[in-house]
Amino acid sequence: MKHQLVKLVSDQAGITEGQADKAVEAVVGYFKTRLPDEMNDEIANLAVGHNNDAEA
């Protein structure tokens, strides 16, 4: 899932995938400091691909 998110950010923002990866990490980090722990785990798992859905 993270790869798809990085690709989306890269394409829509017109930046490299390396830059988009840093942006995604920054957003995940931001939410981790502001949301309850239960939600942090869900967001982090989704962002890095540790969910139950298979990647396309």
PDB file of N, CA, C, O and CB in Angstrom:
ATOM      1  N   MET A   1       0.817  -1.188   0.000  1.00  0.00           N
ATOM      2  CA  MET A   1       0.000   0.000   0.000  1.00  0.00           C
ATOM      3  C   MET A   1       0.870   1.264   0.000  1.00  0.00           C
ATOM      4  O   MET A   1       0.536   2.244  -0.666  1.00  0.00           O
ATOM      5  CB  MET A   1      -0.934  -0.009   1.204  1.00  0.00           C
ATOM      6  N   LYS A   2       1.972   1.246   0.737  1.00  0.00           N
ATOM      7  CA  LYS A   2       2.809   2.442   0.795  1.00  0.00           C
ATOM      8  C   LYS A   2       3.324   2.807  -0.590  1.00  0.00           C
ATOM      9  O   LYS A   2       3.361   3.982  -0.955  1.00  0.00           O
ATOM     10  CB  LYS A   2       3.984   2.230   1.757  1.00  0.00           C
ATOM     11  N   HIS A   3       3.718   1.806  -1.354  1.00  0.00           N
ATOM     12  CA  HIS A   3       4.228   2.089  -2.698  1.00  0.00           C
ATOM     13  C   HIS A   3       3.170   2.811  -3.530  1.00  0.00           C
ATOM     14  O   HIS A   3       3.486   3.751  -4.258  1.00  0.00           O
ATOM     15  CB  HIS A   3       4.663   0.784  -3.401  1.00  0.00           C
ATOM     16  N   GLN A   4       1.926   2.377  -3.426  1.00  0.00           N
ATOM     17  CA  GLN A   4       0.843   3.020  -4.173  1.00  0.00           C
ATOM     18  C   GLN A   4       0.654   4.465  -3.720  1.00  0.00           C
ATOM     19  O   GLN A   4       0.433   5.354  -4.542  1.00  0.00           O
ATOM     20  CB  GLN A   4      -0.468   2.237  -4.002  1.00  0.00           C
ATOM     21  N   LEU A   5       0.741   4.691  -2.431  1.00  0.00           N
ATOM     22  CA  LEU A   5       0.596   6.041  -1.887  1.00  0.00           C
ATOM     23  C   LEU A   5       1.751   6.930  -2.340  1.00  0.00           C
ATOM     24  O   LEU A   5       1.541   8.081  -2.722  1.00  0.00           O
ATOM     25  CB  LEU A   5       0.526   5.999  -0.349  1.00  0.00           C
ATOM     26  N   VAL A   6       2.953   6.403  -2.298  1.00  0.00           N
ATOM     27  CA  VAL A   6       4.129   7.159  -2.753  1.00  0.00           C
ATOM     28  C   VAL A   6       3.986   7.494  -4.231  1.00  0.00           C
ATOM     29  O   VAL A   6       4.270   8.621  -4.636  1.00  0.00           O
ATOM     30  CB  VAL A   6       5.437   6.357  -2.504  1.00  0.00           C
ATOM     31  N   LYS A   7       3.558   6.547  -5.033  1.00  0.00           N
ATOM     32  CA  LYS A   7       3.374   6.762  -6.469  1.00  0.00           C
ATOM     33  C   LYS A   7       2.332   7.844  -6.719  1.00  0.00           C
ATOM     34  O   LYS A   7       2.527   8.710  -7.571  1.00  0.00           O
ATOM     35  CB  LYS A   7       2.960   5.453  -7.164  1.00  0.00           C
ATOM     36  N   LEU A   8       1.229   7.798  -5.984  1.00  0.00           N
ATOM     37  CA  LEU A   8       0.174   8.792  -6.127  1.00  0.00           C
ATOM     38  C   LEU A   8       0.693  10.189  -5.794  1.00  0.00           C
ATOM     39  O   LEU A   8       0.465  11.135  -6.547  1.00  0.00           O
ATOM     40  CB  LEU A   8      -1.015   8.439  -5.227  1.00  0.00           C
ATOM     41  N   VAL A   9       1.383  10.315  -4.679  1.00  0.00           N
ATOM     42  CA  VAL A   9       1.934  11.612  -4.275  1.00  0.00           C
ATOM     43  C   VAL A   9       2.940  12.100  -5.310  1.00  0.00           C
ATOM     44  O   VAL A   9       2.935  13.273  -5.684  1.00  0.00           O
ATOM     45  CB  VAL A   9       2.600  11.514  -2.883  1.00  0.00           C
ATOM     46  N   SER A  10       3.789  11.212  -5.764  1.00  0.00           N
ATOM     47  CA  SER A  10       4.794  11.562  -6.763  1.00  0.00           C
ATOM     48  C   SER A  10       4.139  12.086  -8.044  1.00  0.00           C
ATOM     49  O   SER A  10       4.515  13.135  -8.566  1.00  0.00           O
ATOM     50  CB  SER A  10       5.676  10.345  -7.079  1.00  0.00           C
ATOM     51  N   ASP A  11       3.163  11.342  -8.532  1.00  0.00           N
ATOM     52  CA  ASP A  11       2.490  11.724  -9.779  1.00  0.00           C
ATOM     53  C   ASP A  11       1.734  13.040  -9.639  1.00  0.00           C
ATOM     54  O   ASP A  11       1.827  13.914 -10.501  1.00  0.00           O
ATOM     55  CB  ASP A  11       1.528  10.625 -10.217  1.00  0.00           C
ATOM     56  N   GLN A  12       0.990  13.174  -8.552  1.00  0.00           N
ATOM     57  CA  GLN A  12       0.140  14.354  -8.416  1.00  0.00           C
ATOM     58  C   GLN A  12       0.917  15.613  -8.034  1.00  0.00           C
ATOM     59  O   GLN A  12       0.526  16.722  -8.398  1.00  0.00           O
ATOM     60  CB  GLN A  12      -0.926  14.093  -7.389  1.00  0.00           C
ATOM     61  N   ALA A  13       2.006  15.440  -7.306  1.00  0.00           N
ATOM     62  CA  ALA A  13       2.788  16.603  -6.894  1.00  0.00           C
ATOM     63  C   ALA A  13       3.908  16.927  -7.876  1.00  0.00           C
ATOM     64  O   ALA A  13       4.522  17.992  -7.798  1.00  0.00           O
ATOM     65  CB  ALA A  13       3.371  16.373  -5.518  1.00  0.00           C
ATOM     66  N   GLY A  14       4.172  16.008  -8.797  1.00  0.00           N
ATOM     67  CA  GLY A  14       5.240  16.245  -9.763  1.00  0.00           C
ATOM     68  C   GLY A  14       6.618  16.205  -9.131  1.00  0.00           C
ATOM     69  O   GLY A  14       7.506  16.970  -9.506  1.00  0.00           O
ATOM     70  N   ILE A  15       6.796  15.297  -8.156  1.00  0.00           N
ATOM     71  CA  ILE A  15       8.086  15.144  -7.478  1.00  0.00           C
ATOM     72  C   ILE A  15       8.577  13.717  -7.660  1.00  0.00           C
ATOM     73  O   ILE A  15       7.833  12.848  -8.116  1.00  0.00           O
ATOM     74  CB  ILE A  15       7.974  15.499  -5.964  1.00  0.00           C
ATOM     75  N   THR A  16       9.835  13.481  -7.299  1.00  0.00           N
ATOM     76  CA  THR A  16      10.386  12.135  -7.441  1.00  0.00           C
ATOM     77  C   THR A  16       9.752  11.200  -6.409  1.00  0.00           C
ATOM     78  O   THR A  16       9.178  11.654  -5.419  1.00  0.00           O
ATOM     79  CB  THR A  16      11.929  12.154  -7.282  1.00  0.00           C
ATOM     80  N   GLU A  17       9.861   9.905  -6.649  1.00  0.00           N
ATOM     81  CA  GLU A  17       9.331   8.944  -5.690  1.00  0.00           C
ATOM     82  C   GLU A  17      10.097   9.001  -4.371  1.00  0.00           C
ATOM     83  O   GLU A  17       9.522   8.743  -3.314  1.00  0.00           O
ATOM     84  CB  GLU A  17       9.386   7.532  -6.271  1.00  0.00           C
ATOM     85  N   GLY A  18      11.368   9.331  -4.417  1.00  0.00           N
ATOM     86  CA  GLY A  18      12.144   9.494  -3.182  1.00  0.00           C
ATOM     87  C   GLY A  18      11.617  10.645  -2.344  1.00  0.00           C
ATOM     88  O   GLY A  18      11.491  10.533  -1.125  1.00  0.00           O
ATOM     89  N   GLN A  19      11.313  11.745  -3.005  1.00  0.00           N
ATOM     90  CA  GLN A  19      10.742  12.890  -2.299  1.00  0.00           C
ATOM     91  C   GLN A  19       9.348  12.564  -1.772  1.00  0.00           C
ATOM     92  O   GLN A  19       8.994  12.945  -0.656  1.00  0.00           O
ATOM     93  CB  GLN A  19      10.686  14.114  -3.220  1.00  0.00           C
ATOM     94  N   ALA A  20       8.564  11.861  -2.577  1.00  0.00           N
ATOM     95  CA  ALA A  20       7.213  11.486  -2.169  1.00  0.00           C
ATOM     96  C   ALA A  20       7.259  10.534  -0.980  1.00  0.00           C
ATOM     97  O   ALA A  20       6.414  10.614  -0.088  1.00  0.00           O
ATOM     98  CB  ALA A  20       6.455  10.842  -3.341  1.00  0.00           C
ATOM     99  N   ASP A  21       8.238   9.636  -0.960  1.00  0.00           N
ATOM    100  CA  ASP A  21       8.389   8.714   0.162  1.00  0.00           C
ATOM    101  C   ASP A  21       8.628   9.492   1.449  1.00  0.00           C
ATOM    102  O   ASP A  21       8.045   9.180   2.487  1.00  0.00           O
ATOM    103  CB  ASP A  21       9.545   7.725  -0.094  1.00  0.00           C
ATOM    104  N   LYS A  22       9.479  10.497   1.379  1.00  0.00           N
ATOM    105  CA  LYS A  22       9.743  11.336   2.555  1.00  0.00           C
ATOM    106  C   LYS A  22       8.481  12.080   2.982  1.00  0.00           C
ATOM    107  O   LYS A  22       8.228  12.236   4.176  1.00  0.00           O
ATOM    108  CB  LYS A  22      10.876  12.340   2.261  1.00  0.00           C
ATOM    109  N   ALA A  23       7.696  12.534   2.021  1.00  0.00           N
ATOM    110  CA  ALA A  23       6.449  13.241   2.338  1.00  0.00           C
ATOM    111  C   ALA A  23       5.461  12.314   3.029  1.00  0.00           C
ATOM    112  O   ALA A  23       4.827  12.700   4.011  1.00  0.00           O
ATOM    113  CB  ALA A  23       5.819  13.823   1.064  1.00  0.00           C
ATOM    114  N   VAL A  24       5.328  11.096   2.521  1.00  0.00           N
ATOM    115  CA  VAL A  24       4.421  10.121   3.137  1.00  0.00           C
ATOM    116  C   VAL A  24       4.874   9.809   4.557  1.00  0.00           C
ATOM    117  O   VAL A  24       4.053   9.744   5.473  1.00  0.00           O
ATOM    118  CB  VAL A  24       4.355   8.822   2.297  1.00  0.00           C
ATOM    119  N   GLU A  25       6.170   9.618   4.741  1.00  0.00           N
ATOM    120  CA  GLU A  25       6.696   9.350   6.080  1.00  0.00           C
ATOM    121  C   GLU A  25       6.417  10.515   7.021  1.00  0.00           C
ATOM    122  O   GLU A  25       6.102  10.310   8.194  1.00  0.00           O
ATOM    123  CB  GLU A  25       8.203   9.073   6.019  1.00  0.00           C
ATOM    124  N   ALA A  26       6.533  11.731   6.510  1.00  0.00           N
ATOM    125  CA  ALA A  26       6.272  12.915   7.333  1.00  0.00           C
ATOM    126  C   ALA A  26       4.813  12.972   7.767  1.00  0.00           C
ATOM    127  O   ALA A  26       4.518  13.291   8.919  1.00  0.00           O
ATOM    128  CB  ALA A  26       6.640  14.189   6.569  1.00  0.00           C
ATOM    129  N   VAL A  27       3.912  12.668   6.859  1.00  0.00           N
ATOM    130  CA  VAL A  27       2.483  12.688   7.188  1.00  0.00           C
ATOM    131  C   VAL A  27       2.154  11.599   8.208  1.00  0.00           C
ATOM    132  O   VAL A  27       1.422  11.851   9.165  1.00  0.00           O
ATOM    133  CB  VAL A  27       1.629  12.501   5.914  1.00  0.00           C
ATOM    134  N   VAL A  28       2.681  10.410   8.016  1.00  0.00           N
ATOM    135  CA  VAL A  28       2.450   9.321   8.976  1.00  0.00           C
ATOM    136  C   VAL A  28       3.006   9.718  10.341  1.00  0.00           C
ATOM    137  O   VAL A  28       2.359   9.497  11.364  1.00  0.00           O
ATOM    138  CB  VAL A  28       3.107   7.994   8.485  1.00  0.00           C
ATOM    139  N   GLY A  29       4.196  10.300  10.358  1.00  0.00           N
ATOM    140  CA  GLY A  29       4.782  10.752  11.613  1.00  0.00           C
ATOM    141  C   GLY A  29       3.951  11.825  12.293  1.00  0.00           C
ATOM    142  O   GLY A  29       3.817  11.832  13.517  1.00  0.00           O
ATOM    143  N   TYR A  30       3.400  12.720  11.508  1.00  0.00           N
ATOM    144  CA  TYR A  30       2.545  13.775  12.045  1.00  0.00           C
ATOM    145  C   TYR A  30       1.333  13.170  12.749  1.00  0.00           C
ATOM    146  O   TYR A  30       1.011  13.537  13.880  1.00  0.00           O
ATOM    147  CB  TYR A  30       2.092  14.729  10.923  1.00  0.00           C
ATOM    148  N   PHE A  31       0.671  12.245  12.071  1.00  0.00           N
ATOM    149  CA  PHE A  31      -0.516  11.620  12.671  1.00  0.00           C
ATOM    150  C   PHE A  31      -0.160  10.805  13.906  1.00  0.00           C
ATOM    151  O   PHE A  31      -0.942  10.744  14.855  1.00  0.00           O
ATOM    152  CB  PHE A  31      -1.217  10.728  11.651  1.00  0.00           C
ATOM    153  N   LYS A  32       1.002  10.185  13.903  1.00  0.00           N
ATOM    154  CA  LYS A  32       1.408   9.377  15.061  1.00  0.00           C
ATOM    155  C   LYS A  32       1.515  10.214  16.326  1.00  0.00           C
ATOM    156  O   LYS A  32       1.289   9.710  17.426  1.00  0.00           O
ATOM    157  CB  LYS A  32       2.740   8.694  14.786  1.00  0.00           C
ATOM    158  N   THR A  33       1.857  11.482  16.177  1.00  0.00           N
ATOM    159  CA  THR A  33       2.001  12.342  17.354  1.00  0.00           C
ATOM    160  C   THR A  33       0.691  12.967  17.801  1.00  0.00           C
ATOM    161  O   THR A  33       0.628  13.586  18.863  1.00  0.00           O
ATOM    162  CB  THR A  33       2.997  13.428  17.072  1.00  0.00           C
ATOM    163  N   ARG A  34      -0.359  12.812  16.998  1.00  0.00           N
ATOM    164  CA  ARG A  34      -1.598  13.520  17.301  1.00  0.00           C
ATOM    165  C   ARG A  34      -2.829  12.636  17.444  1.00  0.00           C
ATOM    166  O   ARG A  34      -3.900  13.130  17.797  1.00  0.00           O
ATOM    167  CB  ARG A  34      -1.851  14.515  16.248  1.00  0.00           C
ATOM    168  N   LEU A  35      -2.705  11.374  17.185  1.00  0.00           N
ATOM    169  CA  LEU A  35      -3.853  10.468  17.272  1.00  0.00           C
ATOM    170  C   LEU A  35      -3.664   9.450  18.388  1.00  0.00           C
ATOM    171  O   LEU A  35      -2.536   9.183  18.801  1.00  0.00           O
ATOM    172  CB  LEU A  35      -4.070   9.748  15.937  1.00  0.00           C
ATOM    173  N   PRO A  36      -4.759   8.883  18.877  1.00  0.00           N
ATOM    174  CA  PRO A  36      -4.649   7.824  19.887  1.00  0.00           C
ATOM    175  C   PRO A  36      -3.841   6.639  19.344  1.00  0.00           C
ATOM    176  O   PRO A  36      -3.816   6.392  18.138  1.00  0.00           O
ATOM    177  CB  PRO A  36      -6.056   7.353  20.332  1.00  0.00           C
ATOM    178  N   ASP A  37      -3.189   5.920  20.245  1.00  0.00           N
ATOM    179  CA  ASP A  37      -2.328   4.799  19.853  1.00  0.00           C
ATOM    180  C   ASP A  37      -3.029   3.794  18.946  1.00  0.00           C
ATOM    181  O   ASP A  37      -2.421   3.282  18.006  1.00  0.00           O
ATOM    182  CB  ASP A  37      -1.823   4.091  21.082  1.00  0.00           C
ATOM    183  N   GLU A  38      -4.296   3.507  19.217  1.00  0.00           N
ATOM    184  CA  GLU A  38      -5.012   2.520  18.395  1.00  0.00           C
ATOM    185  C   GLU A  38      -5.079   2.979  16.932  1.00  0.00           C
ATOM    186  O   GLU A  38      -4.914   2.178  16.012  1.00  0.00           O
ATOM    187  CB  GLU A  38      -6.443   2.291  18.948  1.00  0.00           C
ATOM    188  N   MET A  39      -5.317   4.245  16.741  1.00  0.00           N
ATOM    189  CA  MET A  39      -5.394   4.776  15.381  1.00  0.00           C
ATOM    190  C   MET A  39      -4.012   4.848  14.744  1.00  0.00           C
ATOM    191  O   MET A  39      -3.869   4.621  13.543  1.00  0.00           O
ATOM    192  CB  MET A  39      -6.045   6.162  15.383  1.00  0.00           C
ATOM    193  N   ASN A  40      -3.006   5.158  15.535  1.00  0.00           N
ATOM    194  CA  ASN A  40      -1.634   5.203  15.016  1.00  0.00           C
ATOM    195  C   ASN A  40      -1.242   3.869  14.398  1.00  0.00           C
ATOM    196  O   ASN A  40      -0.678   3.823  13.305  1.00  0.00           O
ATOM    197  CB  ASN A  40      -0.648   5.574  16.133  1.00  0.00           C
ATOM    198  N   ASP A  41      -1.542   2.799  15.096  1.00  0.00           N
ATOM    199  CA  ASP A  41      -1.197   1.471  14.596  1.00  0.00           C
ATOM    200  C   ASP A  41      -1.906   1.194  13.273  1.00  0.00           C
ATOM    201  O   ASP A  41      -1.303   0.658  12.343  1.00  0.00           O
ATOM    202  CB  ASP A  41      -1.561   0.396  15.630  1.00  0.00           C
ATOM    203  N   GLU A  42      -3.162   1.551  13.192  1.00  0.00           N
ATOM    204  CA  GLU A  42      -3.926   1.327  11.957  1.00  0.00           C
ATOM    205  C   GLU A  42      -3.336   2.113  10.798  1.00  0.00           C
ATOM    206  O   GLU A  42      -3.143   1.571   9.710  1.00  0.00           O
ATOM    207  CB  GLU A  42      -5.397   1.715  12.156  1.00  0.00           C
ATOM    208  N   ILE A  43      -3.054   3.373  11.024  1.00  0.00           N
ATOM    209  CA  ILE A  43      -2.511   4.227   9.962  1.00  0.00           C
ATOM    210  C   ILE A  43      -1.119   3.758   9.552  1.00  0.00           C
ATOM    211  O   ILE A  43      -0.825   3.651   8.361  1.00  0.00           O
ATOM    212  CB  ILE A  43      -2.460   5.697  10.421  1.00  0.00           C
ATOM    213  N   ALA A  44      -0.272   3.480  10.519  1.00  0.00           N
ATOM    214  CA  ALA A  44       1.086   3.033  10.196  1.00  0.00           C
ATOM    215  C   ALA A  44       1.059   1.721   9.431  1.00  0.00           C
ATOM    216  O   ALA A  44       1.789   1.557   8.453  1.00  0.00           O
ATOM    217  CB  ALA A  44       1.918   2.878  11.471  1.00  0.00           C
ATOM    218  N   ASN A  45       0.226   0.788   9.867  1.00  0.00           N
ATOM    219  CA  ASN A  45       0.125  -0.499   9.177  1.00  0.00           C
ATOM    220  C   ASN A  45      -0.397  -0.326   7.759  1.00  0.00           C
ATOM    221  O   ASN A  45       0.091  -0.973   6.833  1.00  0.00           O
ATOM    222  CB  ASN A  45      -0.784  -1.451   9.953  1.00  0.00           C
ATOM    223  N   LEU A  46      -1.366   0.527   7.589  1.00  0.00           N
ATOM    224  CA  LEU A  46      -1.905   0.776   6.258  1.00  0.00           C
ATOM    225  C   LEU A  46      -0.860   1.437   5.367  1.00  0.00           C
ATOM    226  O   LEU A  46      -0.689   1.050   4.211  1.00  0.00           O
ATOM    227  CB  LEU A  46      -3.159   1.650   6.344  1.00  0.00           C
ATOM    228  N   ALA A  47      -0.171   2.421   5.900  1.00  0.00           N
ATOM    229  CA  ALA A  47       0.802   3.174   5.117  1.00  0.00           C
ATOM    230  C   ALA A  47       2.002   2.336   4.701  1.00  0.00           C
ATOM    231  O   ALA A  47       2.558   2.550   3.624  1.00  0.00           O
ATOM    232  CB  ALA A  47       1.271   4.366   5.897  1.00  0.00           C
ATOM    233  N   VAL A  48       2.404   1.403   5.522  1.00  0.00           N
ATOM    234  CA  VAL A  48       3.574   0.605   5.171  1.00  0.00           C
ATOM    235  C   VAL A  48       3.196  -0.758   4.587  1.00  0.00           C
ATOM    236  O   VAL A  48       4.070  -1.568   4.282  1.00  0.00           O
ATOM    237  CB  VAL A  48       4.450   0.413   6.391  1.00  0.00           C
ATOM    238  N   GLY A  49       1.918  -1.003   4.436  1.00  0.00           N
ATOM    239  CA  GLY A  49       1.488  -2.215   3.749  1.00  0.00           C
ATOM    240  C   GLY A  49       1.246  -3.418   4.617  1.00  0.00           C
ATOM    241  O   GLY A  49       1.183  -4.537   4.108  1.00  0.00           O
ATOM    242  N   HIS A  50       1.107  -3.229   5.910  1.00  0.00           N
ATOM    243  CA  HIS A  50       0.854  -4.363   6.797  1.00  0.00           C
ATOM    244  C   HIS A  50      -0.631  -4.533   7.045  1.00  0.00           C
ATOM    245  O   HIS A  50      -1.057  -4.724   8.184  1.00  0.00           O
ATOM    246  CB  HIS A  50       1.589  -4.185   8.123  1.00  0.00           C
ATOM    247  N   ASN A  51      -1.420  -4.464   5.984  1.00  0.00           N
ATOM    248  CA  ASN A  51      -2.850  -4.692   6.134  1.00  0.00           C
ATOM    249  C   ASN A  51      -3.186  -6.053   5.548  1.00  0.00           C
ATOM    250  O   ASN A  51      -2.299  -6.767   5.081  1.00  0.00           O
ATOM    251  CB  ASN A  51      -3.678  -3.567   5.447  1.00  0.00           C
ATOM    252  N   ASN A  52      -4.413  -6.400   5.569  1.00  0.00           N
ATOM    253  CA  ASN A  52      -4.825  -7.728   5.095  1.00  0.00           C
ATOM    254  C   ASN A  52      -5.120  -7.754   3.609  1.00  0.00           C
ATOM    255  O   ASN A  52      -5.400  -8.822   3.063  1.00  0.00           O
ATOM    256  CB  ASN A  52      -6.043  -8.193   5.853  1.00  0.00           C
ATOM    257  N   ASP A  53      -5.067  -6.617   2.938  1.00  0.00           N
ATOM    258  CA  ASP A  53      -5.336  -6.569   1.500  1.00  0.00           C
ATOM    259  C   ASP A  53      -4.070  -6.874   0.725  1.00  0.00           C
ATOM    260  O   ASP A  53      -2.980  -6.436   1.090  1.00  0.00           O
ATOM    261  CB  ASP A  53      -5.896  -5.195   1.089  1.00  0.00           C
ATOM    262  N   ALA A  54      -4.229  -7.632  -0.352  1.00  0.00           N
ATOM    263  CA  ALA A  54      -3.079  -7.909  -1.220  1.00  0.00           C
ATOM    264  C   ALA A  54      -2.851  -6.699  -2.103  1.00  0.00           C
ATOM    265  O   ALA A  54      -3.800  -6.066  -2.566  1.00  0.00           O
ATOM    266  CB  ALA A  54      -3.304  -9.197  -2.082  1.00  0.00           C
ATOM    267  N   GLU A  55      -1.577  -6.380  -2.335  1.00  0.00           N
ATOM    268  CA  GLU A  55      -1.251  -5.273  -3.234  1.00  0.00           C
ATOM    269  C   GLU A  55      -1.449  -5.705  -4.657  1.00  0.00           C
ATOM    270  O   GLU A  55      -1.205  -6.857  -5.015  1.00  0.00           O
ATOM    271  CB  GLU A  55       0.185  -4.785  -3.021  1.00  0.00           C
ATOM    272  N   ALA A  56      -1.895  -4.768  -5.473  1.00  0.00           N
ATOM    273  CA  ALA A  56      -2.116  -5.057  -6.891  1.00  0.00           C
ATOM    274  C   ALA A  56      -0.812  -4.958  -7.651  1.00  0.00           C
ATOM    275  O   ALA A  56      -0.787  -5.168  -8.863  1.00  0.00           O
ATOM    276  CB  ALA A  56      -3.156  -4.100  -7.493  1.00  0.00           C
TER     277      ALA A  56
END
